[in-house]
Amino acid sequence: MPVVREFTLPDLGEGLTGAEVVRWMVEVGEVIAVDQPVVEVETAKAVVEVPCPYGGVVTALFGEVGEEVPVGAPLVTVAVAAPADGSAAPTASGGPGEPVERPLVGYGVAESRGARRARVRAGAAVPAPATAPVAVTAPAAQAAPVHVSAVVPVISPLVRRMAREHGIDLARLAGSGPDGLIMRADVQRAVDTAAHAAPVQAPAPAVAASADAELIPLRGLRRTIAEKLGRSHREIPAATCWVDADATELMALRAQLNRAPGPKVSVLALLARICTAALERFPELNSSVSEDGSHIVRHRAVHLGFAAQSERGLVVPVVRDAQLLGTEKLTTELARLTESARAGSLTPAELTGGTFTLNNYGVFGVDGSTPILNHPEAAMLGVGRITPKPWVHEGELAVRQVTQLSFTFDHRVCDGGTAGGFLRFVADCVEQPGLLLRTL
């Protein structure tokens, strides 16, 4: 007799608590193989495919397209054919009823996505998977036992969702459909019966749009950005200081470097190199405050984040160990991550773990900003556009390439003297880039 395995949304890591369903890759009644991708989800970090560790017949899908599914909530249920001797059906780990835990990105072995497998009606015998289990290349780690129950004759995920929302146990219902199939009306009757036995709570007032307004759901990446920035604004006592700097010599240095063979050096790479030099001098700013607020966590490595605009919205790719990279290598890595951001192919590892952020909002043609810190980081350098302006140079009025630098910092990790010293050092390096030679 088949048993039902429930596969829940795995822990996506890096503090993520859920993911939005982008598209379902299987259908109810479809036979799937072990480690076959079943759903594509979007998190604040990336769009990824989630494979199921069970092989068998899909009996239910949980979550509509566009709906957010919390970590640990059901994604799919799969009816697995039990061996004739009555033991539990093996899974990818090779042991009975033990799924394999792996990282979400880059695990399992890809298989051909050819024609769909045959669909099976509810209540029918469950055939063996059409393909053999896929070989596991990642190290196997045993997961917690998964609840196993008898097959419930329900096909519609809407019916299952309705039952779940109202606390109805489908195993206790008698279906009125063909072959005992549980229909929406069956669940509705159970809901009505339960309502007569319990006090009715007033529903929460719905958000309504006026005739000249539109309601846009805040979800996916946009929702994650809103939650993170809201948390940063609530928890971090941030302050901002700024200064204008003459970037004429910096631009001249860039032109000189780019006349030599090799990759073209970007302005962002020069600014990144200045940041790593400044953080070496002011390590207090490469920090964060612990969750309970009792400690300052000072990071030894500089994992440099930089703001990048993509089709999915604002993302912050991270250059790992930026303090170890020279200007040319910084140029190469920044270009690679920027291209991945535009293509939407950044991995969660490339979007997390930053310790300091560089925000070049000058690319939008603006001069200044007071950005919100990228929680839990303690500091962010903002750079405005570099544009010709009147400037007093060597005692005379001249037209120079001027930029505005702004520095936002967590006042818990340092005082204004440290922040001002950092910003002044950055401005001095912009105006006299030869100062960087002292740090090499």
Secondary structure as a PSIPRED ss2 file (coil, helix, strand):
# PSIPRED VFORMAT (PSIPRED V4.0)

   1 M C   1.000  0.000  0.000
   2 P C   1.000  0.000  0.000
   3 V E   0.000  0.000  1.000
   4 V E   0.000  0.000  1.000
   5 R E   0.000  0.000  1.000
   6 E E   0.000  0.000  1.000
   7 F E   0.000  0.000  1.000
   8 T E   0.000  0.000  1.000
   9 L C   1.000  0.000  0.000
  10 P C   1.000  0.000  0.000
  11 D C   1.000  0.000  0.000
  12 L C   1.000  0.000  0.000
  13 G C   1.000  0.000  0.000
  14 E C   1.000  0.000  0.000
  15 G C   1.000  0.000  0.000
  16 L C   1.000  0.000  0.000
  17 T C   1.000  0.000  0.000
  18 G E   0.000  0.000  1.000
  19 A E   0.000  0.000  1.000
  20 E E   0.000  0.000  1.000
  21 V E   0.000  0.000  1.000
  22 V E   0.000  0.000  1.000
  23 R E   0.000  0.000  1.000
  24 W E   0.000  0.000  1.000
  25 M C   1.000  0.000  0.000
  26 V C   1.000  0.000  0.000
  27 E C   1.000  0.000  0.000
  28 V C   1.000  0.000  0.000
  29 G C   1.000  0.000  0.000
  30 E E   0.000  0.000  1.000
  31 V E   0.000  0.000  1.000
  32 I E   0.000  0.000  1.000
  33 A C   1.000  0.000  0.000
  34 V C   1.000  0.000  0.000
  35 D C   1.000  0.000  0.000
  36 Q E   0.000  0.000  1.000
  37 P E   0.000  0.000  1.000
  38 V E   0.000  0.000  1.000
  39 V E   0.000  0.000  1.000
  40 E E   0.000  0.000  1.000
  41 V E   0.000  0.000  1.000
  42 E E   0.000  0.000  1.000
  43 T C   1.000  0.000  0.000
  44 A C   1.000  0.000  0.000
  45 K C   1.000  0.000  0.000
  46 A C   1.000  0.000  0.000
  47 V E   0.000  0.000  1.000
  48 V E   0.000  0.000  1.000
  49 E E   0.000  0.000  1.000
  50 V E   0.000  0.000  1.000
  51 P E   0.000  0.000  1.000
  52 C E   0.000  0.000  1.000
  53 P C   1.000  0.000  0.000
  54 Y C   1.000  0.000  0.000
  55 G C   1.000  0.000  0.000
  56 G E   0.000  0.000  1.000
  57 V E   0.000  0.000  1.000
  58 V E   0.000  0.000  1.000
  59 T E   0.000  0.000  1.000
  60 A E   0.000  0.000  1.000
  61 L E   0.000  0.000  1.000
  62 F C   1.000  0.000  0.000
  63 G C   1.000  0.000  0.000
  64 E C   1.000  0.000  0.000
  65 V C   1.000  0.000  0.000
  66 G C   1.000  0.000  0.000
  67 E C   1.000  0.000  0.000
  68 E E   0.000  0.000  1.000
  69 V E   0.000  0.000  1.000
  70 P E   0.000  0.000  1.000
  71 V C   1.000  0.000  0.000
  72 G C   1.000  0.000  0.000
  73 A C   1.000  0.000  0.000
  74 P E   0.000  0.000  1.000
  75 L E   0.000  0.000  1.000
  76 V E   0.000  0.000  1.000
  77 T E   0.000  0.000  1.000
  78 V E   0.000  0.000  1.000
  79 A E   0.000  0.000  1.000
  80 V E   0.000  0.000  1.000
  81 A C   1.000  0.000  0.000
  82 A C   1.000  0.000  0.000
  83 P C   1.000  0.000  0.000
  84 A C   1.000  0.000  0.000
  85 D C   1.000  0.000  0.000
  86 G C   1.000  0.000  0.000
  87 S C   1.000  0.000  0.000
  88 A C   1.000  0.000  0.000
  89 A C   1.000  0.000  0.000
  90 P E   0.000  0.000  1.000
  91 T C   1.000  0.000  0.000
  92 A C   1.000  0.000  0.000
  93 S C   1.000  0.000  0.000
  94 G C   1.000  0.000  0.000
  95 G C   1.000  0.000  0.000
  96 P E   0.000  0.000  1.000
  97 G C   1.000  0.000  0.000
  98 E C   1.000  0.000  0.000
  99 P C   1.000  0.000  0.000
 100 V E   0.000  0.000  1.000
 101 E C   1.000  0.000  0.000
 102 R C   1.000  0.000  0.000
 103 P C   1.000  0.000  0.000
 104 L C   1.000  0.000  0.000
 105 V C   1.000  0.000  0.000
 106 G C   1.000  0.000  0.000
 107 Y C   1.000  0.000  0.000
 108 G C   1.000  0.000  0.000
 109 V C   1.000  0.000  0.000
 110 A C   1.000  0.000  0.000
 111 E C   1.000  0.000  0.000
 112 S C   1.000  0.000  0.000
 113 R C   1.000  0.000  0.000
 114 G C   1.000  0.000  0.000
 115 A C   1.000  0.000  0.000
 116 R C   1.000  0.000  0.000
 117 R C   1.000  0.000  0.000
 118 A C   1.000  0.000  0.000
 119 R E   0.000  0.000  1.000
 120 V C   1.000  0.000  0.000
 121 R C   1.000  0.000  0.000
 122 A C   1.000  0.000  0.000
 123 G C   1.000  0.000  0.000
 124 A C   1.000  0.000  0.000
 125 A C   1.000  0.000  0.000
 126 V C   1.000  0.000  0.000
 127 P C   1.000  0.000  0.000
 128 A C   1.000  0.000  0.000
 129 P C   1.000  0.000  0.000
 130 A C   1.000  0.000  0.000
 131 T C   1.000  0.000  0.000
 132 A C   1.000  0.000  0.000
 133 P C   1.000  0.000  0.000
 134 V C   1.000  0.000  0.000
 135 A C   1.000  0.000  0.000
 136 V C   1.000  0.000  0.000
 137 T C   1.000  0.000  0.000
 138 A C   1.000  0.000  0.000
 139 P C   1.000  0.000  0.000
 140 A C   1.000  0.000  0.000
 141 A C   1.000  0.000  0.000
 142 Q E   0.000  0.000  1.000
 143 A C   1.000  0.000  0.000
 144 A C   1.000  0.000  0.000
 145 P C   1.000  0.000  0.000
 146 V C   1.000  0.000  0.000
 147 H C   1.000  0.000  0.000
 148 V E   0.000  0.000  1.000
 149 S E   0.000  0.000  1.000
 150 A C   1.000  0.000  0.000
 151 V C   1.000  0.000  0.000
 152 V C   1.000  0.000  0.000
 153 P C   1.000  0.000  0.000
 154 V C   1.000  0.000  0.000
 155 I C   1.000  0.000  0.000
 156 S C   1.000  0.000  0.000
 157 P H   0.000  1.000  0.000
 158 L H   0.000  1.000  0.000
 159 V H   0.000  1.000  0.000
 160 R H   0.000  1.000  0.000
 161 R H   0.000  1.000  0.000
 162 M H   0.000  1.000  0.000
 163 A H   0.000  1.000  0.000
 164 R H   0.000  1.000  0.000
 165 E H   0.000  1.000  0.000
 166 H C   1.000  0.000  0.000
 167 G C   1.000  0.000  0.000
 168 I C   1.000  0.000  0.000
 169 D C   1.000  0.000  0.000
 170 L H   0.000  1.000  0.000
 171 A H   0.000  1.000  0.000
 172 R H   0.000  1.000  0.000
 173 L C   1.000  0.000  0.000
 174 A C   1.000  0.000  0.000
 175 G C   1.000  0.000  0.000
 176 S C   1.000  0.000  0.000
 177 G C   1.000  0.000  0.000
 178 P H   0.000  1.000  0.000
 179 D H   0.000  1.000  0.000
 180 G H   0.000  1.000  0.000
 181 L C   1.000  0.000  0.000
 182 I C   1.000  0.000  0.000
 183 M C   1.000  0.000  0.000
 184 R H   0.000  1.000  0.000
 185 A H   0.000  1.000  0.000
 186 D H   0.000  1.000  0.000
 187 V H   0.000  1.000  0.000
 188 Q H   0.000  1.000  0.000
 189 R H   0.000  1.000  0.000
 190 A H   0.000  1.000  0.000
 191 V H   0.000  1.000  0.000
 192 D H   0.000  1.000  0.000
 193 T H   0.000  1.000  0.000
 194 A H   0.000  1.000  0.000
 195 A H   0.000  1.000  0.000
 196 H H   0.000  1.000  0.000
 197 A H   0.000  1.000  0.000
 198 A C   1.000  0.000  0.000
 199 P C   1.000  0.000  0.000
 200 V C   1.000  0.000  0.000
 201 Q C   1.000  0.000  0.000
 202 A C   1.000  0.000  0.000
 203 P C   1.000  0.000  0.000
 204 A C   1.000  0.000  0.000
 205 P C   1.000  0.000  0.000
 206 A C   1.000  0.000  0.000
 207 V C   1.000  0.000  0.000
 208 A C   1.000  0.000  0.000
 209 A C   1.000  0.000  0.000
 210 S C   1.000  0.000  0.000
 211 A C   1.000  0.000  0.000
 212 D C   1.000  0.000  0.000
 213 A C   1.000  0.000  0.000
 214 E C   1.000  0.000  0.000
 215 L C   1.000  0.000  0.000
 216 I C   1.000  0.000  0.000
 217 P C   1.000  0.000  0.000
 218 L C   1.000  0.000  0.000
 219 R C   1.000  0.000  0.000
 220 G H   0.000  1.000  0.000
 221 L H   0.000  1.000  0.000
 222 R H   0.000  1.000  0.000
 223 R H   0.000  1.000  0.000
 224 T H   0.000  1.000  0.000
 225 I H   0.000  1.000  0.000
 226 A H   0.000  1.000  0.000
 227 E H   0.000  1.000  0.000
 228 K H   0.000  1.000  0.000
 229 L H   0.000  1.000  0.000
 230 G H   0.000  1.000  0.000
 231 R H   0.000  1.000  0.000
 232 S H   0.000  1.000  0.000
 233 H H   0.000  1.000  0.000
 234 R H   0.000  1.000  0.000
 235 E H   0.000  1.000  0.000
 236 I C   1.000  0.000  0.000
 237 P C   1.000  0.000  0.000
 238 A E   0.000  0.000  1.000
 239 A E   0.000  0.000  1.000
 240 T E   0.000  0.000  1.000
 241 C E   0.000  0.000  1.000
 242 W E   0.000  0.000  1.000
 243 V E   0.000  0.000  1.000
 244 D E   0.000  0.000  1.000
 245 A E   0.000  0.000  1.000
 246 D E   0.000  0.000  1.000
 247 A C   1.000  0.000  0.000
 248 T H   0.000  1.000  0.000
 249 E H   0.000  1.000  0.000
 250 L H   0.000  1.000  0.000
 251 M H   0.000  1.000  0.000
 252 A H   0.000  1.000  0.000
 253 L H   0.000  1.000  0.000
 254 R H   0.000  1.000  0.000
 255 A H   0.000  1.000  0.000
 256 Q H   0.000  1.000  0.000
 257 L H   0.000  1.000  0.000
 258 N H   0.000  1.000  0.000
 259 R C   1.000  0.000  0.000
 260 A C   1.000  0.000  0.000
 261 P C   1.000  0.000  0.000
 262 G C   1.000  0.000  0.000
 263 P C   1.000  0.000  0.000
 264 K C   1.000  0.000  0.000
 265 V C   1.000  0.000  0.000
 266 S C   1.000  0.000  0.000
 267 V H   0.000  1.000  0.000
 268 L H   0.000  1.000  0.000
 269 A H   0.000  1.000  0.000
 270 L H   0.000  1.000  0.000
 271 L H   0.000  1.000  0.000
 272 A H   0.000  1.000  0.000
 273 R H   0.000  1.000  0.000
 274 I H   0.000  1.000  0.000
 275 C H   0.000  1.000  0.000
 276 T H   0.000  1.000  0.000
 277 A H   0.000  1.000  0.000
 278 A H   0.000  1.000  0.000
 279 L H   0.000  1.000  0.000
 280 E H   0.000  1.000  0.000
 281 R H   0.000  1.000  0.000
 282 F C   1.000  0.000  0.000
 283 P H   0.000  1.000  0.000
 284 E H   0.000  1.000  0.000
 285 L H   0.000  1.000  0.000
 286 N C   1.000  0.000  0.000
 287 S E   0.000  0.000  1.000
 288 S E   0.000  0.000  1.000
 289 V E   0.000  0.000  1.000
 290 S C   1.000  0.000  0.000
 291 E C   1.000  0.000  0.000
 292 D C   1.000  0.000  0.000
 293 G C   1.000  0.000  0.000
 294 S C   1.000  0.000  0.000
 295 H C   1.000  0.000  0.000
 296 I E   0.000  0.000  1.000
 297 V E   0.000  0.000  1.000
 298 R E   0.000  0.000  1.000
 299 H C   1.000  0.000  0.000
 300 R C   1.000  0.000  0.000
 301 A C   1.000  0.000  0.000
 302 V C   1.000  0.000  0.000
 303 H C   1.000  0.000  0.000
 304 L E   0.000  0.000  1.000
 305 G E   0.000  0.000  1.000
 306 F E   0.000  0.000  1.000
 307 A C   1.000  0.000  0.000
 308 A E   0.000  0.000  1.000
 309 Q E   0.000  0.000  1.000
 310 S E   0.000  0.000  1.000
 311 E C   1.000  0.000  0.000
 312 R C   1.000  0.000  0.000
 313 G E   0.000  0.000  1.000
 314 L E   0.000  0.000  1.000
 315 V E   0.000  0.000  1.000
 316 V C   1.000  0.000  0.000
 317 P C   1.000  0.000  0.000
 318 V E   0.000  0.000  1.000
 319 V E   0.000  0.000  1.000
 320 R C   1.000  0.000  0.000
 321 D C   1.000  0.000  0.000
 322 A H   0.000  1.000  0.000
 323 Q H   0.000  1.000  0.000
 324 L H   0.000  1.000  0.000
 325 L C   1.000  0.000  0.000
 326 G C   1.000  0.000  0.000
 327 T H   0.000  1.000  0.000
 328 E H   0.000  1.000  0.000
 329 K H   0.000  1.000  0.000
 330 L H   0.000  1.000  0.000
 331 T H   0.000  1.000  0.000
 332 T H   0.000  1.000  0.000
 333 E H   0.000  1.000  0.000
 334 L H   0.000  1.000  0.000
 335 A H   0.000  1.000  0.000
 336 R H   0.000  1.000  0.000
 337 L H   0.000  1.000  0.000
 338 T H   0.000  1.000  0.000
 339 E H   0.000  1.000  0.000
 340 S H   0.000  1.000  0.000
 341 A H   0.000  1.000  0.000
 342 R H   0.000  1.000  0.000
 343 A H   0.000  1.000  0.000
 344 G C   1.000  0.000  0.000
 345 S C   1.000  0.000  0.000
 346 L C   1.000  0.000  0.000
 347 T C   1.000  0.000  0.000
 348 P H   0.000  1.000  0.000
 349 A H   0.000  1.000  0.000
 350 E H   0.000  1.000  0.000
 351 L H   0.000  1.000  0.000
 352 T C   1.000  0.000  0.000
 353 G C   1.000  0.000  0.000
 354 G C   1.000  0.000  0.000
 355 T C   1.000  0.000  0.000
 356 F E   0.000  0.000  1.000
 357 T E   0.000  0.000  1.000
 358 L E   0.000  0.000  1.000
 359 N E   0.000  0.000  1.000
 360 N C   1.000  0.000  0.000
 361 Y H   0.000  1.000  0.000
 362 G H   0.000  1.000  0.000
 363 V H   0.000  1.000  0.000
 364 F H   0.000  1.000  0.000
 365 G C   1.000  0.000  0.000
 366 V C   1.000  0.000  0.000
 367 D C   1.000  0.000  0.000
 368 G C   1.000  0.000  0.000
 369 S C   1.000  0.000  0.000
 370 T C   1.000  0.000  0.000
 371 P C   1.000  0.000  0.000
 372 I C   1.000  0.000  0.000
 373 L C   1.000  0.000  0.000
 374 N C   1.000  0.000  0.000
 375 H C   1.000  0.000  0.000
 376 P C   1.000  0.000  0.000
 377 E E   0.000  0.000  1.000
 378 A C   1.000  0.000  0.000
 379 A E   0.000  0.000  1.000
 380 M E   0.000  0.000  1.000
 381 L E   0.000  0.000  1.000
 382 G E   0.000  0.000  1.000
 383 V E   0.000  0.000  1.000
 384 G C   1.000  0.000  0.000
 385 R C   1.000  0.000  0.000
 386 I C   1.000  0.000  0.000
 387 T E   0.000  0.000  1.000
 388 P E   0.000  0.000  1.000
 389 K E   0.000  0.000  1.000
 390 P E   0.000  0.000  1.000
 391 W E   0.000  0.000  1.000
 392 V E   0.000  0.000  1.000
 393 H E   0.000  0.000  1.000
 394 E C   1.000  0.000  0.000
 395 G C   1.000  0.000  0.000
 396 E E   0.000  0.000  1.000
 397 L E   0.000  0.000  1.000
 398 A E   0.000  0.000  1.000
 399 V E   0.000  0.000  1.000
 400 R E   0.000  0.000  1.000
 401 Q E   0.000  0.000  1.000
 402 V E   0.000  0.000  1.000
 403 T E   0.000  0.000  1.000
 404 Q E   0.000  0.000  1.000
 405 L E   0.000  0.000  1.000
 406 S E   0.000  0.000  1.000
 407 F E   0.000  0.000  1.000
 408 T E   0.000  0.000  1.000
 409 F E   0.000  0.000  1.000
 410 D E   0.000  0.000  1.000
 411 H C   1.000  0.000  0.000
 412 R C   1.000  0.000  0.000
 413 V C   1.000  0.000  0.000
 414 C C   1.000  0.000  0.000
 415 D C   1.000  0.000  0.000
 416 G H   0.000  1.000  0.000
 417 G H   0.000  1.000  0.000
 418 T H   0.000  1.000  0.000
 419 A H   0.000  1.000  0.000
 420 G H   0.000  1.000  0.000
 421 G H   0.000  1.000  0.000
 422 F H   0.000  1.000  0.000
 423 L H   0.000  1.000  0.000
 424 R H   0.000  1.000  0.000
 425 F H   0.000  1.000  0.000
 426 V H   0.000  1.000  0.000
 427 A H   0.000  1.000  0.000
 428 D H   0.000  1.000  0.000
 429 C H   0.000  1.000  0.000
 430 V H   0.000  1.000  0.000
 431 E H   0.000  1.000  0.000
 432 Q C   1.000  0.000  0.000
 433 P H   0.000  1.000  0.000
 434 G H   0.000  1.000  0.000
 435 L H   0.000  1.000  0.000
 436 L H   0.000  1.000  0.000
 437 L H   0.000  1.000  0.000
 438 R H   0.000  1.000  0.000
 439 T H   0.000  1.000  0.000
 440 L C   1.000  0.000  0.000
